[in-house]
Amino acid sequence: MELSTTILFGVLPVLFLGASVGLAVAYNRLHGMHGQVERDRESYLEVLEGSYDALFVINFVNGRILQANARAGHLLGYDRAALEGLTIFQLHPQEFLHQSAMRIADAWEQKGSVYQDIPLLTAQGERIQVECSTKVTSYAGKPAVILFARDIRERLALEQRVALQQAELQQTNADLVAGIRYAQRIQRAVLPEPERLQEIIPDSFILFRPRDIVSGDLYWFAEREGHLVVAAADCTGHGVPGALLSVVAASLFEEQVVAKGMLGAADILEAAREGMIAALNRNDESTESRDGMNVGLAVIGPKRDSLRYAGAYGPLYLVRSGELIEYKGDRMPIGAHHGEVVPFREELIELQAGDRIFLFSDGMVDQFGGPQGKKLRSAGLKQWLLETSNLPMDDQYQAISDRFRMWKGKEEQVDDVLLIGIAV
């Protein structure tokens, strides 16, 4: 009995000591966990309040909002305490609950995600379009998701306005292009068909490359009393303004040659100059328009053994037996001229079998290209014409066309391009 009592009183202190130690350890562990939670909370608060976006820390398992910043409360109309008593699913419209759960699951699986197809609900029930980004983390040792929500209503409104403006701009552009296409139809109706020239002289071609849909360059020809009148003109500007002038020019040639039967090369240019000045200054006599055109014009005789040439800044090239002869014409335009105005000169050229005649605008010679990105210039065009002069006319057309395309390469076409070739 005495021994049992002795053992009992000897063991109890040890048991109490062990219990005390166990309680102390448990207390310290709980205290440490509590301290960790507080440190996590303070750490997250620093992040939360430093963000411009609405920010939520969400329990991954049940979606409960563990923390939220002041921006989130301001955006949704809640105070922070009220938000932290809700789940993230209560902040989404009913029809988005499944989608919301999938987004949270995707965030955990992908270690983060970005989406903007789920709106948030305010305390008053208003829907707010937001862009959300998520990242995975832990909170108090448990899996959690940080959700950043950015109000994108202003951005979406701006995108909508931009989309509307773009739609209006596209419609305006479509209307403009339709108008230009119609102008192209009018221009084609006024100009002769290029194939018609080959019916008159089979060994001939017209190389025509407008820079835009419509062109300020003008090819014109007509047969009158066995004579063939051919003109290559370059009107002021390109695109629609140039095309309008080309229609005026074609009408002037039609009037002088077809209607009045004029066959003198210089006479045709003189009449065209008077008509152009009158047409351009008809509505405003106080100022003299600088618009007009440069023209090279040839009248080939009925027997094709001679031609009469006149030029208004429009040269003519004659290729004969491997040599090129240049006729430059006058340095005056068809239109107003601020230098001395004198009658256009006319040159009579006797033709030989095998001669090739070329009239052109400056679009080809002014084109940038080649290895060094420089202009072709007249020297380059002359070389091309001489090097291809032994080819049949159809082949020469194709060769010149190919060379121009290769010369231009990736450079933009700077102007309308026109080259008329006729073999005697």
C-alpha positions in Angstrom: 0.0 0.0 0.0 2.7 2.3 0.9 4.6 1.4 -2.2 1.6 2.1 -4.5 1.1 5.4 -2.8 4.7 6.2 -3.3 4.6 5.3 -7.0 1.3 7.2 -7.5 2.7 10.4 -6.0 5.9 9.9 -7.9 4.2 9.5 -11.3 1.7 12.3 -11.1 4.2 15.1 -11.3 5.7 13.5 -14.4 2.2 13.2 -16.0 1.4 16.8 -15.1 4.7 17.9 -16.5 4.1 16.0 -19.8 0.6 17.5 -20.1 1.9 20.9 -19.5 4.6 20.5 -22.1 2.0 19.1 -24.6 -0.3 22.0 -23.9 2.5 24.4 -24.3 3.5 22.9 -27.7 -0.2 23.0 -28.8 -0.5 26.5 -27.7 2.6 27.6 -29.4 1.5 25.8 -32.6 -1.9 27.5 -32.5 -0.3 30.8 -31.6 2.1 30.3 -34.5 -0.7 29.5 -36.9 -2.6 32.5 -35.7 0.5 34.6 -36.2 0.9 33.2 -39.7 -2.7 34.0 -40.5 -2.2 37.5 -39.3 1.0 37.9 -41.2 -0.7 36.5 -44.3 -3.6 38.8 -43.8 -1.3 41.8 -43.4 0.8 40.7 -46.4 -2.3 40.3 -48.6 -3.7 43.6 -47.4 -0.6 45.4 -48.6 -1.0 43.8 -52.0 -4.8 44.4 -52.1 -4.6 48.1 -51.2 -1.7 48.7 -53.6 -3.7 47.5 -56.6 -5.7 49.8 -58.8 -7.9 46.9 -59.7 -10.6 45.3 -57.6 -8.9 42.4 -55.9 -10.2 39.3 -54.1 -8.5 36.4 -52.2 -10.8 33.4 -52.7 -10.9 30.0 -51.0 -10.4 27.6 -53.8 -12.6 24.9 -52.3 -15.8 26.8 -51.5 -15.3 30.1 -53.3 -15.6 32.1 -50.1 -14.0 35.6 -50.3 -11.3 35.7 -47.7 -10.2 39.2 -48.3 -11.0 42.1 -50.7 -9.6 45.5 -51.2 -11.3 48.9 -50.9 -11.4 49.2 -54.7 -13.5 46.0 -54.9 -16.0 47.4 -52.3 -16.1 50.8 -54.1 -16.7 49.1 -57.5 -19.5 46.8 -56.3 -21.1 49.0 -53.6 -20.2 46.8 -50.6 -18.1 47.5 -47.5 -15.2 45.2 -47.0 -16.8 43.2 -44.2 -19.9 42.5 -46.3 -17.7 41.3 -49.2 -15.7 39.0 -47.0 -18.9 37.2 -45.9 -19.9 36.3 -49.5 -18.6 33.8 -52.1 -17.3 34.9 -55.5 -20.3 33.0 -57.0 -22.7 35.4 -55.3 -21.1 38.2 -57.3 -21.8 36.6 -60.6 -25.2 36.5 -62.5 -27.1 33.2 -62.1 -26.5 32.1 -65.6 -22.7 32.4 -65.3 -22.3 30.2 -62.1 -21.2 27.1 -64.0 -18.9 29.2 -66.2 -17.5 30.9 -63.1 -16.7 27.6 -61.4 -15.0 26.4 -64.5 -12.9 29.6 -64.6 -11.7 29.0 -61.0 -10.9 25.3 -61.8 -9.0 26.5 -64.9 -7.1 29.0 -62.9 -5.9 26.3 -60.5 -5.0 23.8 -63.3 -3.2 26.4 -65.4 -1.7 28.3 -62.5 -3.6 31.4 -63.6 -5.8 32.6 -66.4 -7.3 35.8 -68.0 -10.9 36.2 -69.2 -13.5 38.9 -69.6 -16.7 36.9 -70.4 -18.2 36.9 -66.9 -19.6 40.2 -65.5 -19.7 41.1 -61.8 -22.9 42.1 -59.9 -23.0 45.2 -57.8 -25.0 45.3 -54.5 -27.8 47.0 -56.5 -27.8 44.2 -59.1 -26.1 46.2 -61.9 -23.9 44.2 -64.2 -20.3 45.4 -64.7 -18.1 44.2 -67.5 -14.7 43.3 -66.1 -11.5 41.8 -67.3 -10.3 39.2 -64.8 -6.9 37.7 -64.2 -6.2 35.0 -61.6 -3.2 33.4 -60.0 -3.0 30.6 -57.4 -1.6 31.0 -53.9 -2.2 29.8 -50.4 -3.9 31.5 -47.5 -3.5 30.2 -43.9 -2.0 27.1 -45.4 -5.0 26.4 -47.6 -5.3 26.6 -51.4 -6.6 30.0 -52.6 -7.0 32.0 -55.7 -6.2 35.7 -56.1 -8.6 37.4 -58.6 -7.9 40.8 -60.2 -11.0 42.4 -61.7 -10.6 45.5 -63.9 -13.5 47.7 -64.9 -13.5 47.7 -68.7 -16.8 49.5 -69.4 -15.0 52.6 -70.7 -12.7 50.5 -72.8 -15.6 48.6 -74.3 -17.5 51.8 -75.0 -14.4 53.2 -76.7 -14.0 50.0 -78.7 -17.6 50.2 -79.7 -17.2 53.8 -80.9 -14.0 52.9 -82.8 -15.8 50.0 -84.4 -18.7 52.2 -85.4 -16.3 54.8 -86.8 -14.4 52.1 -88.7 -17.7 50.8 -90.1 -18.6 54.3 -91.2 -15.1 54.8 -92.7 -15.4 51.5 -94.6 -18.7 52.5 -96.0 -17.4 55.9 -97.0 -14.4 54.2 -98.6 -16.7 51.7 -100.4 -18.8 54.6 -101.7 -15.7 56.4 -102.9 -14.3 53.3 -104.6 -17.7 52.8 -106.3 -17.6 56.3 -107.5 -14.1 55.9 -108.9 -15.1 52.6 -110.6 -17.9 54.5 -112.3 -15.4 57.2 -113.3 -13.3 54.4 -114.8 -16.2 53.2 -116.9 -16.8 56.8 -118.2 -13.1 57.1 -119.0 -13.0 53.8 -120.9 -16.1 54.9 -122.8 -14.4 58.1 -123.9 -11.1 56.5 -124.9 -10.7 54.3 -128.0 -10.3 50.5 -127.4 -6.6 49.6 -127.4 -7.3 46.6 -129.7 -8.6 49.0 -132.4 -5.1 50.3 -133.0 -3.9 46.8 -133.9 -6.7 46.6 -136.4 -5.4 49.7 -138.1 -1.7 48.8 -137.8 -1.2 45.2 -136.7 2.4 45.7 -135.6 1.5 48.1 -132.7 0.9 48.0 -129.0 -0.3 50.2 -126.1 1.3 49.5 -122.7 -0.9 51.2 -120.2 -0.5 50.8 -116.4 -2.6 53.3 -114.3 -1.2 54.0 -110.9 -4.8 54.1 -109.5 -8.1 52.8 -110.8 -8.4 55.7 -113.2 -5.5 57.4 -115.0 -4.3 60.9 -115.8 -2.4 59.4 -118.8 -4.2 59.3 -122.1 -3.8 57.3 -125.2 -5.8 58.5 -128.2 -5.9 57.7 -131.8 -8.2 58.0 -134.8 -8.1 57.3 -138.6 -9.2 60.1 -140.9 -8.9 60.1 -144.7 -6.3 57.3 -144.5 -4.2 59.3 -142.0 -3.6 57.8 -138.5 -3.5 60.3 -135.7 -1.9 59.0 -132.5 -1.3 60.9 -129.2 0.2 60.0 -125.9 -0.8 62.6 -123.3 0.1 63.0 -119.6 -2.5 65.2 -117.8 -1.8 67.1 -114.6 -2.1 64.8 -111.6 -3.2 61.2 -111.5 -6.3 59.4 -110.1 -9.6 61.1 -110.4 -8.3 64.7 -111.1 -6.0 63.5 -113.8 -8.8 61.3 -115.2 -11.2 64.3 -115.5 -8.6 66.2 -117.5 -8.0 63.2 -119.7 -11.7 63.2 -120.6 -11.5 66.9 -121.5 -8.3 66.1 -123.6 -10.0 63.2 -125.4 -13.0 65.4 -126.2 -10.7 68.1 -127.6 -8.8 65.6 -129.9 -12.2 64.1 -131.0 -13.5 67.6 -131.9 -10.4 68.7 -133.9 -9.6 65.5 -135.7 -12.9 63.6 -136.1 -15.4 66.4 -136.2 -13.4 69.1 -137.9 -11.0 66.9 -140.0 -7.8 68.6 -138.7 -4.7 66.6 -139.7 -1.8 69.0 -139.1 0.1 67.8 -136.0 1.0 71.3 -134.9 -2.5 72.6 -135.7 -4.1 69.9 -133.5 -1.9 70.9 -130.6 -2.7 74.6 -131.1 -6.4 74.0 -131.1 -6.1 71.7 -128.1 -4.2 74.3 -126.2 -6.9 76.9 -126.9 -9.6 74.5 -125.9 -7.9 73.4 -122.7 -7.3 77.0 -121.5 -10.9 77.9 -122.3 -12.3 74.9 -120.5 -10.2 75.2 -117.3 -10.8 79.0 -116.9 -14.5 79.0 -117.9 -15.8 79.4 -114.4 -13.1 81.6 -112.9 -11.7 84.2 -115.2 -9.8 86.0 -112.3 -7.2 83.3 -112.1 -5.4 81.3 -114.7 -5.3 77.5 -114.1 -1.9 75.8 -114.3 -3.5 72.5 -115.2 -3.1 71.0 -118.6 -1.2 68.2 -120.3 2.0 67.2 -122.0 1.5 65.5 -125.4 3.5 63.8 -128.1 1.4 63.6 -131.3 2.1 61.9 -134.6 0.1 62.0 -137.8 1.1 59.0 -140.0 0.4 59.4 -143.7 -1.9 57.1 -145.7 1.0 55.2 -147.3 2.8 54.9 -143.9 5.9 56.4 -145.5 5.9 59.6 -143.5 4.7 61.2 -140.4 4.2 64.7 -139.0 5.2 65.1 -135.4 4.5 67.9 -132.8 5.2 67.7 -129.1 4.2 69.7 -126.0 6.8 68.4 -123.6 6.1 65.1 -125.2 9.0 63.4 -127.1 9.0 60.9 -129.9 11.5 58.1 -130.3 12.3 56.6 -133.7 14.3 53.3 -133.7 15.9 52.6 -137.1 18.5 50.0 -137.9 19.6 49.6 -134.3 19.8 53.3 -133.6 17.5 55.6 -131.7 16.6 59.1 -132.9 14.9 61.4 -130.4 12.5 64.2 -131.4 11.9 66.5 -128.3 9.1 68.8 -129.5 8.4 72.2 -127.8 8.9 73.0 -124.1 5.3 74.2 -123.7 2.3 72.4 -122.3 -1.2 72.1 -123.6 -2.6 74.7 -121.2 -1.5 77.9 -119.6 2.2 78.7 -120.1 4.0 81.4 -118.2 6.9 81.6 -120.6 6.8 82.9 -124.2 3.9 81.4 -126.0 4.7 80.6 -129.6 3.1 78.3 -132.2 4.0 74.6 -131.9 6.6 73.4 -134.4 5.9 70.5 -136.7 8.5 68.1 -138.0 8.1 66.0 -141.1 9.8 62.6 -140.8 10.3 60.3 -143.7 9.7 56.7 -142.7 11.5 53.5 -143.8 10.4 49.9 -143.7 11.3 48.5 -140.2 11.1 51.8 -138.4 9.5 51.7 -135.0 7.9 54.8 -133.4 7.3 55.3 -129.7 5.2 57.9 -127.9 5.0 57.8 -124.1 4.4 59.6 -120.8 7.0 60.2 -118.1 5.6 57.6 -115.8 8.0 54.8 -116.8 11.2 56.9 -116.9 10.4 58.4 -113.5 9.8 55.0 -111.8 12.2 54.1 -108.9 13.6 50.6 -108.9 16.5 48.5 -109.9 19.3 47.3 -107.5 19.9 50.9 -106.2 16.3 52.1 -106.1 17.0 54.9 -108.6 14.8 56.3 -111.4 14.9 54.5 -114.8 15.3 57.8 -116.6 15.1 58.2 -120.4 18.5 56.5 -120.9 17.1 53.3 -119.3 14.0 53.4 -121.5 16.1 54.0 -124.7 18.3 51.0 -123.8 15.2 48.8 -123.3 13.8 49.9 -126.6 17.0 49.2 -128.5 17.7 45.9 -126.9 14.2 44.6 -127.8 13.9 46.3 -131.2 14.6 43.0 -133.1 11.6 41.2 -131.5 8.2 41.0 -133.0 6.0 43.8 -131.7 3.9 41.5 -129.5 7.1 40.1 -128.0 8.6 43.6 -127.5 5.5 44.7 -125.6 5.8 41.7 -123.3 9.6 42.2 -122.9 9.2 45.9 -122.0 6.3 45.0 -119.6 8.3 42.4 -117.9 11.4 44.6 -117.6 9.3 47.4 -116.0 7.7 45.0 -113.5 11.1 43.6 -112.6 12.6 47.1 -112.4 9.9 48.4 -110.1 10.1 45.3 -107.9 8.6 46.1 -104.5 8.7 49.9 -105.0 5.4 51.7 -105.3 4.4 52.8 -108.7 4.9 56.6 -108.7 2.8 57.6 -111.6 0.6 56.4 -114.5 2.6 54.6 -117.2 1.9 54.8 -120.9 4.0 53.6 -123.9 2.7 53.4 -127.5 4.7 51.5 -130.0 4.1 51.4 -133.8 6.1 49.5 -136.4 6.1 50.6 -140.1 
